């Protein structure tokens, strides 16, 4: 509740609330209209190819939902599921994605009106990723819950092996002089990703796809500069309460192709509020 504020501040807050509400409603309506679980086909079909001894990274159009762009381990993890009815797997996967979406934004309820506004804004984008059946909600929850913990290198590496940009969270570890955690994150990520070199990558799509939001297609130099500045900011202020928020922003800016549901990466900015094991005091670089 706003008490003792000027009419201008009250009006500004009211306008902002309306705008957030409109964005949330529009995105929620869009999420509800999506074909359920279409992105799961990428994981399912890749597992079928592995099971049948076919090419894992097959050629395809960059915007195809069933185009596999992830580390090999994820396809192998799906192989046992392919022996179950696909409808049952789809139901369970969608339930898991929806549960992860809600669990990731639930901590916002503790932050009063500001947190409620953030929840209203972020939840619909998370639900869009869940509606696609994309792994995004699980990545966000894993990073939110796991990145600040002692086991953080494992969670960050798992996420980075599926969507490379979570590797920028290493900037927070490095900025806090947690060199062992940074090194472990890079090593585990490499161990998960490098086996892809054993496969035929000639058909791996490197295209962004037509009609996609991408600063890279505007100017590779500008894209690189923006991503560098964002990561440098996460490193510079790694010892502050803004560390994970800056790092989540850096993840979004480092995406070569930005899909709207990837706004849910901003939820990782709440990681500082997640329970974590005691660790040595951190210092901000001078």
BALOBA-1460 file (C-alpha; in Angstrom, 3 decimals):
// residues 286
<rec num="1" residu="x" x="0.000" y="0.000" z="0.000"/>
<rec num="2" residu="x" x="1.332" y="3.427" z="-0.942"/>
<rec num="3" residu="x" x="1.028" y="5.861" z="1.946"/>
<rec num="4" residu="x" x="2.106" y="9.492" z="1.937"/>
<rec num="5" residu="x" x="3.213" y="9.417" z="-1.667"/>
<rec num="6" residu="x" x="2.705" y="12.234" z="-4.134"/>
<rec num="7" residu="x" x="-0.139" y="11.887" z="-6.657"/>
<rec num="8" residu="x" x="2.468" y="11.624" z="-9.399"/>
<rec num="9" residu="x" x="4.089" y="8.580" z="-7.758"/>
<rec num="10" residu="x" x="0.712" y="6.958" z="-7.143"/>
<rec num="11" residu="x" x="-0.280" y="7.549" z="-10.772"/>
<rec num="12" residu="x" x="3.022" y="6.138" z="-12.002"/>
<rec num="13" residu="x" x="2.628" y="3.014" z="-9.901"/>
<rec num="14" residu="x" x="-0.953" y="2.593" z="-11.121"/>
<rec num="15" residu="x" x="0.111" y="2.903" z="-14.772"/>
<rec num="16" residu="x" x="2.930" y="0.412" z="-14.216"/>
<rec num="17" residu="x" x="0.519" y="-2.035" z="-12.556"/>
<rec num="18" residu="x" x="-1.867" y="-1.775" z="-15.490"/>
<rec num="19" residu="x" x="0.936" y="-2.318" z="-17.999"/>
<rec num="20" residu="x" x="2.213" y="-5.360" z="-16.110"/>
<rec num="21" residu="x" x="-1.322" y="-6.695" z="-15.961"/>
<rec num="22" residu="x" x="-1.825" y="-6.231" z="-19.703"/>
<rec num="23" residu="x" x="1.496" y="-7.895" z="-20.553"/>
<rec num="24" residu="x" x="0.729" y="-10.769" z="-18.173"/>
<rec num="25" residu="x" x="-2.765" y="-11.285" z="-19.587"/>
<rec num="26" residu="x" x="-1.553" y="-11.159" z="-23.193"/>
<rec num="27" residu="x" x="1.239" y="-13.639" z="-22.549"/>
<rec num="28" residu="x" x="-0.999" y="-15.905" z="-20.473"/>
<rec num="29" residu="x" x="-3.577" y="-15.969" z="-23.269"/>
<rec num="30" residu="x" x="-0.840" y="-16.791" z="-25.755"/>
<rec num="31" residu="x" x="0.488" y="-19.607" z="-23.567"/>
<rec num="32" residu="x" x="-3.011" y="-21.083" z="-23.270"/>
<rec num="33" residu="x" x="-3.373" y="-21.137" z="-27.060"/>
<rec num="34" residu="x" x="-0.153" y="-23.054" z="-27.761"/>
<rec num="35" residu="x" x="0.016" y="-26.609" z="-29.050"/>
<rec num="36" residu="x" x="0.743" y="-28.604" z="-25.904"/>
<rec num="37" residu="x" x="4.203" y="-30.118" z="-25.551"/>
<rec num="38" residu="x" x="5.441" y="-29.524" z="-29.105"/>
<rec num="39" residu="x" x="9.061" y="-29.009" z="-27.993"/>
<rec num="40" residu="x" x="9.111" y="-32.407" z="-26.268"/>
<rec num="41" residu="x" x="9.306" y="-33.953" z="-29.724"/>
<rec num="42" residu="x" x="12.943" y="-32.818" z="-29.941"/>
<rec num="43" residu="x" x="13.877" y="-34.877" z="-26.874"/>
<rec num="44" residu="x" x="11.619" y="-37.804" z="-27.695"/>
<rec num="45" residu="x" x="12.706" y="-38.154" z="-31.329"/>
<rec num="46" residu="x" x="16.383" y="-37.739" z="-30.431"/>
<rec num="47" residu="x" x="16.049" y="-40.580" z="-27.909"/>
<rec num="48" residu="x" x="14.375" y="-42.747" z="-30.543"/>
<rec num="49" residu="x" x="17.270" y="-42.096" z="-32.937"/>
<rec num="50" residu="x" x="19.791" y="-43.024" z="-30.248"/>
<rec num="51" residu="x" x="17.851" y="-46.185" z="-29.463"/>
<rec num="52" residu="x" x="17.704" y="-47.161" z="-33.137"/>
<rec num="53" residu="x" x="21.343" y="-46.303" z="-33.874"/>
<rec num="54" residu="x" x="20.493" y="-43.380" z="-36.133"/>
<rec num="55" residu="x" x="22.095" y="-39.942" z="-36.432"/>
<rec num="56" residu="x" x="21.525" y="-37.876" z="-33.280"/>
<rec num="57" residu="x" x="22.098" y="-34.418" z="-34.786"/>
<rec num="58" residu="x" x="20.077" y="-34.659" z="-37.953"/>
<rec num="59" residu="x" x="19.578" y="-31.723" z="-40.343"/>
<rec num="60" residu="x" x="16.513" y="-29.567" z="-39.911"/>
<rec num="61" residu="x" x="15.046" y="-26.097" z="-40.170"/>
<rec num="62" residu="x" x="16.267" y="-23.819" z="-37.368"/>
<rec num="63" residu="x" x="12.746" y="-23.111" z="-36.096"/>
<rec num="64" residu="x" x="11.545" y="-26.743" z="-36.077"/>
<rec num="65" residu="x" x="10.282" y="-27.789" z="-32.642"/>
<rec num="66" residu="x" x="11.846" y="-31.235" z="-32.979"/>
<rec num="67" residu="x" x="15.342" y="-29.983" z="-33.873"/>
<rec num="68" residu="x" x="17.791" y="-31.333" z="-31.280"/>
<rec num="69" residu="x" x="20.381" y="-28.756" z="-30.109"/>
<rec num="70" residu="x" x="21.430" y="-30.205" z="-26.754"/>
<rec num="71" residu="x" x="24.264" y="-32.273" z="-25.283"/>
<rec num="72" residu="x" x="24.096" y="-36.023" z="-25.998"/>
<rec num="73" residu="x" x="23.493" y="-37.056" z="-22.373"/>
<rec num="74" residu="x" x="20.008" y="-35.514" z="-22.436"/>
<rec num="75" residu="x" x="18.934" y="-37.665" z="-25.393"/>
<rec num="76" residu="x" x="20.292" y="-40.781" z="-23.677"/>
<rec num="77" residu="x" x="18.397" y="-39.858" z="-20.495"/>
<rec num="78" residu="x" x="15.184" y="-39.937" z="-22.518"/>
<rec num="79" residu="x" x="15.809" y="-43.391" z="-24.015"/>
<rec num="80" residu="x" x="14.141" y="-45.360" z="-21.166"/>
<rec num="81" residu="x" x="11.056" y="-43.133" z="-21.495"/>
<rec num="82" residu="x" x="10.615" y="-44.135" z="-25.135"/>
<rec num="83" residu="x" x="9.554" y="-47.614" z="-23.998"/>
<rec num="84" residu="x" x="6.502" y="-46.052" z="-22.334"/>
<rec num="85" residu="x" x="3.374" y="-44.748" z="-24.099"/>
<rec num="86" residu="x" x="4.189" y="-41.301" z="-25.477"/>
<rec num="87" residu="x" x="0.880" y="-39.873" z="-24.188"/>
<rec num="88" residu="x" x="1.783" y="-40.872" z="-20.627"/>
<rec num="89" residu="x" x="5.276" y="-39.394" z="-20.939"/>
<rec num="90" residu="x" x="3.838" y="-36.181" z="-22.361"/>
<rec num="91" residu="x" x="1.406" y="-35.872" z="-19.466"/>
<rec num="92" residu="x" x="4.137" y="-36.445" z="-16.885"/>
<rec num="93" residu="x" x="6.577" y="-34.088" z="-18.629"/>
<rec num="94" residu="x" x="3.997" y="-31.309" z="-18.899"/>
<rec num="95" residu="x" x="3.087" y="-31.719" z="-15.220"/>
<rec num="96" residu="x" x="6.783" y="-31.513" z="-14.321"/>
<rec num="97" residu="x" x="7.273" y="-28.365" z="-16.421"/>
<rec num="98" residu="x" x="4.201" y="-26.683" z="-14.924"/>
<rec num="99" residu="x" x="5.259" y="-27.609" z="-11.398"/>
<rec num="100" residu="x" x="8.762" y="-26.229" z="-11.997"/>
<rec num="101" residu="x" x="7.311" y="-22.972" z="-13.344"/>
<rec num="102" residu="x" x="5.175" y="-22.416" z="-10.256"/>
<rec num="103" residu="x" x="7.944" y="-23.483" z="-7.856"/>
<rec num="104" residu="x" x="10.405" y="-21.045" z="-9.450"/>
<rec num="105" residu="x" x="8.189" y="-17.981" z="-8.960"/>
<rec num="106" residu="x" x="6.709" y="-18.986" z="-5.594"/>
<rec num="107" residu="x" x="9.499" y="-17.223" z="-3.588"/>
<rec num="108" residu="x" x="8.243" y="-13.912" z="-5.008"/>
<rec num="109" residu="x" x="5.197" y="-14.137" z="-2.766"/>
<rec num="110" residu="x" x="7.442" y="-13.304" z="0.199"/>
<rec num="111" residu="x" x="8.396" y="-9.889" z="-1.215"/>
<rec num="112" residu="x" x="5.133" y="-7.998" z="-0.897"/>
<rec num="113" residu="x" x="3.648" y="-5.902" z="-3.707"/>
<rec num="114" residu="x" x="6.945" y="-5.705" z="-5.589"/>
<rec num="115" residu="x" x="7.260" y="-9.461" z="-5.584"/>
<rec num="116" residu="x" x="3.616" y="-9.924" z="-6.556"/>
<rec num="117" residu="x" x="4.104" y="-7.612" z="-9.531"/>
<rec num="118" residu="x" x="7.212" y="-9.550" z="-10.578"/>
<rec num="119" residu="x" x="5.272" y="-12.804" z="-10.237"/>
<rec num="120" residu="x" x="2.427" y="-11.455" z="-12.364"/>
<rec num="121" residu="x" x="4.941" y="-10.479" z="-15.036"/>
<rec num="122" residu="x" x="7.194" y="-13.575" z="-14.990"/>
<rec num="123" residu="x" x="4.717" y="-16.401" z="-14.420"/>
<rec num="124" residu="x" x="3.018" y="-16.152" z="-17.843"/>
<rec num="125" residu="x" x="6.382" y="-16.313" z="-19.626"/>
<rec num="126" residu="x" x="7.308" y="-19.365" z="-17.586"/>
<rec num="127" residu="x" x="3.968" y="-20.936" z="-18.432"/>
<rec num="128" residu="x" x="4.641" y="-20.331" z="-22.132"/>
<rec num="129" residu="x" x="7.827" y="-22.372" z="-21.912"/>
<rec num="130" residu="x" x="5.937" y="-25.054" z="-19.997"/>
<rec num="131" residu="x" x="3.147" y="-25.068" z="-22.579"/>
<rec num="132" residu="x" x="5.712" y="-25.763" z="-25.301"/>
<rec num="133" residu="x" x="7.062" y="-28.619" z="-23.201"/>
<rec num="134" residu="x" x="10.454" y="-26.935" z="-23.338"/>
<rec num="135" residu="x" x="13.082" y="-27.771" z="-20.733"/>
<rec num="136" residu="x" x="13.324" y="-24.048" z="-19.840"/>
<rec num="137" residu="x" x="11.230" y="-24.156" z="-16.608"/>
<rec num="138" residu="x" x="13.393" y="-26.949" z="-15.218"/>
<rec num="139" residu="x" x="16.576" y="-25.038" z="-16.061"/>
<rec num="140" residu="x" x="15.280" y="-21.910" z="-14.340"/>
<rec num="141" residu="x" x="14.297" y="-23.825" z="-11.205"/>
<rec num="142" residu="x" x="17.612" y="-25.702" z="-11.126"/>
<rec num="143" residu="x" x="19.601" y="-22.472" z="-11.423"/>
<rec num="144" residu="x" x="17.438" y="-20.575" z="-8.944"/>
<rec num="145" residu="x" x="17.677" y="-23.317" z="-6.358"/>
<rec num="146" residu="x" x="21.131" y="-24.667" z="-7.089"/>
<rec num="147" residu="x" x="23.456" y="-21.892" z="-8.279"/>
<rec num="148" residu="x" x="24.127" y="-20.352" z="-4.817"/>
<rec num="149" residu="x" x="24.666" y="-23.746" z="-3.169"/>
<rec num="150" residu="x" x="27.841" y="-25.719" z="-2.702"/>
<rec num="151" residu="x" x="26.617" y="-28.045" z="-5.441"/>
<rec num="152" residu="x" x="26.140" y="-25.034" z="-7.741"/>
<rec num="153" residu="x" x="28.764" y="-26.090" z="-10.328"/>
<rec num="154" residu="x" x="26.762" y="-29.246" z="-11.063"/>
<rec num="155" residu="x" x="23.472" y="-27.401" z="-11.591"/>
<rec num="156" residu="x" x="25.020" y="-24.647" z="-13.688"/>
<rec num="157" residu="x" x="26.914" y="-27.181" z="-15.805"/>
<rec num="158" residu="x" x="23.789" y="-29.274" z="-16.413"/>
<rec num="159" residu="x" x="21.904" y="-26.159" z="-17.507"/>
<rec num="160" residu="x" x="24.801" y="-24.945" z="-19.664"/>
<rec num="161" residu="x" x="24.976" y="-28.312" z="-21.436"/>
<rec num="162" residu="x" x="21.400" y="-27.786" z="-22.623"/>
<rec num="163" residu="x" x="21.335" y="-24.029" z="-23.240"/>
<rec num="164" residu="x" x="24.852" y="-22.681" z="-23.279"/>
<rec num="165" residu="x" x="24.168" y="-19.239" z="-21.770"/>
<rec num="166" residu="x" x="23.950" y="-20.405" z="-18.110"/>
<rec num="167" residu="x" x="27.734" y="-20.709" z="-18.290"/>
<rec num="168" residu="x" x="27.888" y="-16.931" z="-17.747"/>
<rec num="169" residu="x" x="26.956" y="-17.589" z="-14.097"/>
<rec num="170" residu="x" x="30.612" y="-18.532" z="-13.703"/>
<rec num="171" residu="x" x="31.171" y="-14.753" z="-13.654"/>
<rec num="172" residu="x" x="29.532" y="-14.630" z="-10.219"/>
<rec num="173" residu="x" x="31.766" y="-17.389" z="-8.868"/>
<rec num="174" residu="x" x="34.846" y="-15.716" z="-10.337"/>
<rec num="175" residu="x" x="33.825" y="-12.298" z="-9.051"/>
<rec num="176" residu="x" x="33.550" y="-13.785" z="-5.573"/>
<rec num="177" residu="x" x="36.996" y="-15.350" z="-5.923"/>
<rec num="178" residu="x" x="35.443" y="-18.814" z="-5.738"/>
<rec num="179" residu="x" x="37.922" y="-20.149" z="-8.252"/>
<rec num="180" residu="x" x="37.354" y="-23.822" z="-7.457"/>
<rec num="181" residu="x" x="33.622" y="-23.503" z="-8.123"/>
<rec num="182" residu="x" x="34.272" y="-21.659" z="-11.369"/>
<rec num="183" residu="x" x="36.775" y="-24.280" z="-12.495"/>
<rec num="184" residu="x" x="34.493" y="-27.174" z="-11.576"/>
<rec num="185" residu="x" x="31.623" y="-25.584" z="-13.475"/>
<rec num="186" residu="x" x="33.717" y="-25.258" z="-16.626"/>
<rec num="187" residu="x" x="35.132" y="-28.778" z="-16.260"/>
<rec num="188" residu="x" x="31.752" y="-30.465" z="-15.724"/>
<rec num="189" residu="x" x="30.211" y="-28.492" z="-18.589"/>
<rec num="190" residu="x" x="33.025" y="-29.615" z="-20.852"/>
<rec num="191" residu="x" x="32.586" y="-33.232" z="-19.773"/>
<rec num="192" residu="x" x="28.885" y="-33.050" z="-20.648"/>
<rec num="193" residu="x" x="29.205" y="-31.164" z="-23.941"/>
<rec num="194" residu="x" x="32.414" y="-32.480" z="-25.532"/>
<rec num="195" residu="x" x="31.032" y="-35.996" z="-26.205"/>
<rec num="196" residu="x" x="28.976" y="-34.317" z="-28.947"/>
<rec num="197" residu="x" x="32.197" y="-34.232" z="-30.989"/>
<rec num="198" residu="x" x="31.974" y="-38.008" z="-31.268"/>
<rec num="199" residu="x" x="28.794" y="-37.620" z="-33.324"/>
<rec num="200" residu="x" x="28.306" y="-36.456" z="-36.889"/>
<rec num="201" residu="x" x="27.692" y="-32.720" z="-36.528"/>
<rec num="202" residu="x" x="27.470" y="-31.944" z="-40.228"/>
<rec num="203" residu="x" x="23.705" y="-31.616" z="-39.941"/>
<rec num="204" residu="x" x="23.736" y="-29.555" z="-36.738"/>
<rec num="205" residu="x" x="21.817" y="-26.351" z="-37.371"/>
<rec num="206" residu="x" x="23.742" y="-23.179" z="-36.603"/>
<rec num="207" residu="x" x="21.112" y="-20.927" z="-38.124"/>
<rec num="208" residu="x" x="19.098" y="-18.576" z="-35.943"/>
<rec num="209" residu="x" x="16.015" y="-18.864" z="-38.105"/>
<rec num="210" residu="x" x="13.951" y="-16.298" z="-39.933"/>
<rec num="211" residu="x" x="11.793" y="-13.877" z="-38.003"/>
<rec num="212" residu="x" x="13.566" y="-14.447" z="-34.671"/>
<rec num="213" residu="x" x="14.533" y="-11.798" z="-32.116"/>
<rec num="214" residu="x" x="18.304" y="-11.611" z="-32.336"/>
<rec num="215" residu="x" x="20.821" y="-8.846" z="-31.772"/>
<rec num="216" residu="x" x="23.373" y="-11.123" z="-33.438"/>
<rec num="217" residu="x" x="21.609" y="-10.740" z="-36.787"/>
<rec num="218" residu="x" x="21.717" y="-6.954" z="-36.416"/>
<rec num="219" residu="x" x="25.444" y="-6.764" z="-35.680"/>
<rec num="220" residu="x" x="27.749" y="-9.509" z="-34.353"/>
<rec num="221" residu="x" x="30.043" y="-6.799" z="-32.977"/>
<rec num="222" residu="x" x="27.185" y="-5.112" z="-31.100"/>
<rec num="223" residu="x" x="25.950" y="-8.472" z="-29.822"/>
<rec num="224" residu="x" x="29.410" y="-9.348" z="-28.537"/>
<rec num="225" residu="x" x="29.870" y="-5.963" z="-26.896"/>
<rec num="226" residu="x" x="26.500" y="-6.050" z="-25.136"/>
<rec num="227" residu="x" x="27.038" y="-9.616" z="-23.899"/>
<rec num="228" residu="x" x="30.543" y="-8.746" z="-22.679"/>
<rec num="229" residu="x" x="29.382" y="-5.688" z="-20.751"/>
<rec num="230" residu="x" x="26.540" y="-7.678" z="-19.147"/>
<rec num="231" residu="x" x="28.870" y="-10.478" z="-18.037"/>
<rec num="232" residu="x" x="31.447" y="-7.948" z="-16.812"/>
<rec num="233" residu="x" x="28.752" y="-6.265" z="-14.705"/>
<rec num="234" residu="x" x="27.832" y="-9.600" z="-13.104"/>
<rec num="235" residu="x" x="31.529" y="-10.128" z="-12.317"/>
<rec num="236" residu="x" x="32.078" y="-6.598" z="-11.001"/>
<rec num="237" residu="x" x="29.117" y="-6.687" z="-8.606"/>
<rec num="238" residu="x" x="29.348" y="-10.386" z="-7.740"/>
<rec num="239" residu="x" x="29.690" y="-9.579" z="-4.047"/>
<rec num="240" residu="x" x="26.434" y="-7.622" z="-3.888"/>
<rec num="241" residu="x" x="22.766" y="-8.562" z="-3.588"/>
<rec num="242" residu="x" x="22.388" y="-7.809" z="-7.302"/>
<rec num="243" residu="x" x="24.812" y="-10.522" z="-8.422"/>
<rec num="244" residu="x" x="22.321" y="-13.142" z="-9.588"/>
<rec num="245" residu="x" x="19.961" y="-10.569" z="-11.069"/>
<rec num="246" residu="x" x="22.780" y="-9.124" z="-13.169"/>
<rec num="247" residu="x" x="23.863" y="-12.626" z="-14.125"/>
<rec num="248" residu="x" x="20.332" y="-13.552" z="-15.215"/>
<rec num="249" residu="x" x="20.223" y="-10.399" z="-17.346"/>
<rec num="250" residu="x" x="23.587" y="-11.388" z="-18.838"/>
<rec num="251" residu="x" x="22.153" y="-14.797" z="-19.756"/>
<rec num="252" residu="x" x="19.320" y="-13.181" z="-21.698"/>
<rec num="253" residu="x" x="21.616" y="-10.709" z="-23.458"/>
<rec num="254" residu="x" x="24.034" y="-13.495" z="-24.403"/>
<rec num="255" residu="x" x="21.343" y="-15.509" z="-26.182"/>
<rec num="256" residu="x" x="22.023" y="-15.523" z="-29.936"/>
<rec num="257" residu="x" x="18.284" y="-16.012" z="-30.462"/>
<rec num="258" residu="x" x="15.826" y="-14.651" z="-27.908"/>
<rec num="259" residu="x" x="12.469" y="-16.371" z="-27.422"/>
<rec num="260" residu="x" x="9.894" y="-14.642" z="-25.240"/>
<rec num="261" residu="x" x="9.640" y="-17.428" z="-22.689"/>
<rec num="262" residu="x" x="13.358" y="-16.979" z="-21.991"/>
<rec num="263" residu="x" x="12.427" y="-13.847" z="-20.042"/>
<rec num="264" residu="x" x="11.845" y="-16.401" z="-17.280"/>
<rec num="265" residu="x" x="15.651" y="-16.473" z="-16.836"/>
<rec num="266" residu="x" x="15.095" y="-13.260" z="-14.844"/>
<rec num="267" residu="x" x="13.663" y="-15.466" z="-12.094"/>
<rec num="268" residu="x" x="17.198" y="-16.670" z="-11.399"/>
<rec num="269" residu="x" x="17.784" y="-13.186" z="-9.975"/>
<rec num="270" residu="x" x="16.006" y="-14.446" z="-6.864"/>
<rec num="271" residu="x" x="18.768" y="-16.963" z="-6.218"/>
<rec num="272" residu="x" x="20.261" y="-14.737" z="-3.523"/>
<rec num="273" residu="x" x="17.129" y="-15.429" z="-1.476"/>
<rec num="274" residu="x" x="17.475" y="-19.201" z="-1.776"/>
<rec num="275" residu="x" x="18.833" y="-21.115" z="1.234"/>
<rec num="276" residu="x" x="22.500" y="-21.851" z="0.829"/>
<rec num="277" residu="x" x="25.288" y="-23.450" z="2.839"/>
<rec num="278" residu="x" x="27.559" y="-21.079" z="4.752"/>
<rec num="279" residu="x" x="30.528" y="-20.008" z="2.680"/>
<rec num="280" residu="x" x="33.487" y="-17.763" z="3.044"/>
<rec num="281" residu="x" x="32.894" y="-14.037" z="2.922"/>
<rec num="282" residu="x" x="33.020" y="-12.618" z="-0.548"/>
<rec num="283" residu="x" x="34.576" y="-9.427" z="-1.704"/>
<rec num="284" residu="x" x="33.723" y="-7.147" z="-4.547"/>
<rec num="285" residu="x" x="36.553" y="-6.524" z="-6.996"/>
<rec num="286" residu="x" x="38.120" y="-3.140" z="-6.519"/>
